[in-house]
Amino acid sequence: MSVAELLTELRALDAHVVLDGERLRLDAPAGTLTDRHREQLKARKQEIVDFLRSAQALAAQQRALVPLT
């Protein structure tokens, strides 16, 4: 499972993972996360941090409009 798929799965469970500096923050309703989710988050922490940092950089890029003729 890719990082994007893991985060999508968590989002579907109303669990939100956010980047706070070098730390990951998780906001999820009690009982939402399974042991597998916890293991995935712990084992892939750096990969998730890198993914979220990359997503933030892409979101911050200036967009250009190019006319299509």
Secondary structure as the mmCIF struct_conf table of DSSP 4:
data_model
#
loop_
_struct_conf.conf_type_id
_struct_conf.id
_struct_conf.beg_label_comp_id
_struct_conf.beg_label_asym_id
_struct_conf.beg_label_seq_id
_struct_conf.end_label_comp_id
_struct_conf.end_label_asym_id
_struct_conf.end_label_seq_id
HELX_RH_AL_P HELX_RH_AL_P1 VAL A 3 ALA A 12
TURN_TY1_P TURN_TY1_P1 LEU A 13 ASP A 14
STRN STRN1 HIS A 16 ASP A 20
TURN_TY1_P TURN_TY1_P2 GLY A 21 GLU A 22
STRN STRN2 ARG A 23 ASP A 27
TURN_TY1_P TURN_TY1_P3 ALA A 30 GLY A 31
HELX_RH_AL_P HELX_RH_AL_P2 ASP A 35 ALA A 43
TURN_TY1_P TURN_TY1_P4 ARG A 44 ARG A 44
HELX_RH_AL_P HELX_RH_AL_P3 LYS A 45 ALA A 60
BEND BEND1 GLN A 61 GLN A 61
HELX_LH_PP_P HELX_LH_PP_P1 GLN A 62 ARG A 63
#
